[in-house]
């Protein structure tokens, strides 16, 4: 059920990072912000996905990842 790259190198740029779910052309922020902490967001993807799947089985079929927003976006 992996649909992200466990070997991805964290982005070091400043910003607010979020764990996201993607489906049918839509993106939903599911956890965050991880302020200036892409590594933390990457580490949280599996736990957030698992929690979402426990609540709504459709989440298991979505793509999961992270996004970065400007520091001014919360």
Backbone torsions as a table, in degrees:
resi	resn	phi	psi	omega
1	UNK	NA	14.9	175.7
2	UNK	-75.0	129.9	171.4
3	UNK	-135.6	28.9	171.6
4	UNK	-140.1	166.1	-175.0
5	UNK	-92.2	109.3	179.2
6	UNK	-65.3	-18.5	-178.7
7	UNK	-96.0	9.4	-177.2
8	UNK	-63.8	134.5	176.8
9	UNK	-81.4	132.9	-179.8
10	UNK	-63.6	144.0	173.9
11	UNK	-74.2	133.4	-178.7
12	UNK	-99.9	1.7	179.6
13	UNK	-70.5	146.9	177.3
14	UNK	-68.9	150.7	177.9
15	UNK	154.7	178.8	178.1
16	UNK	-101.1	119.9	-178.1
17	UNK	-101.8	142.3	-178.3
18	UNK	-130.6	145.5	167.5
19	UNK	-81.5	132.9	-175.3
20	UNK	-129.4	152.9	171.8
21	UNK	-113.0	140.5	-177.5
22	UNK	-127.1	132.0	177.5
23	UNK	-161.1	137.3	174.6
24	UNK	50.9	42.2	176.7
25	UNK	77.8	6.1	179.6
26	UNK	-115.5	150.9	178.4
27	UNK	-126.5	132.9	178.8
28	UNK	-120.6	126.3	172.6
29	UNK	-73.6	126.4	-174.2
30	UNK	-109.8	-23.3	178.3
31	UNK	-156.9	146.2	178.9
32	UNK	133.8	-177.5	7.8
33	UNK	-81.6	147.0	168.7
34	UNK	-99.3	97.9	-171.1
35	UNK	-72.3	117.9	-179.0
36	UNK	53.3	34.0	-173.4
37	UNK	-140.5	71.8	178.0
38	UNK	-65.5	-35.4	178.6
39	UNK	-59.5	-40.9	177.9
40	UNK	-64.4	-40.6	177.9
41	UNK	-65.3	-43.9	177.9
42	UNK	-60.3	-41.8	-179.0
43	UNK	-66.5	-24.0	-177.2
44	UNK	-88.5	-12.6	-173.3
45	UNK	-54.5	-50.3	-175.7
46	UNK	-62.6	-44.9	-179.1
47	UNK	-65.5	-40.1	179.1
48	UNK	-66.1	-43.8	178.1
49	UNK	-60.7	-46.6	-179.7
50	UNK	-60.0	-42.6	178.4
51	UNK	-64.3	-41.8	179.0
52	UNK	-64.5	-39.5	179.4
53	UNK	-65.6	-33.4	177.0
54	UNK	-66.8	-31.1	-179.0
55	UNK	-84.2	-42.1	-176.4
56	UNK	-144.4	111.6	-176.6
57	UNK	-56.8	-22.7	178.8
58	UNK	-63.2	-26.8	-178.6
59	UNK	-62.2	-26.5	-179.9
60	UNK	-65.6	-20.5	-177.3
61	UNK	-101.2	5.2	178.4
62	UNK	-90.4	160.0	172.0
63	UNK	-85.7	142.0	-177.0
64	UNK	-124.4	146.0	179.7
65	UNK	-172.5	-152.2	-179.5
66	UNK	-135.9	157.6	172.2
67	UNK	-136.6	158.3	175.7
68	UNK	-116.6	135.1	174.7
69	UNK	-117.2	157.3	178.2
70	UNK	-57.1	155.3	-179.7
71	UNK	-56.9	-28.4	-177.9
72	UNK	-77.8	-10.4	-179.5
73	UNK	-94.8	124.2	176.3
74	UNK	-128.5	NA	NA
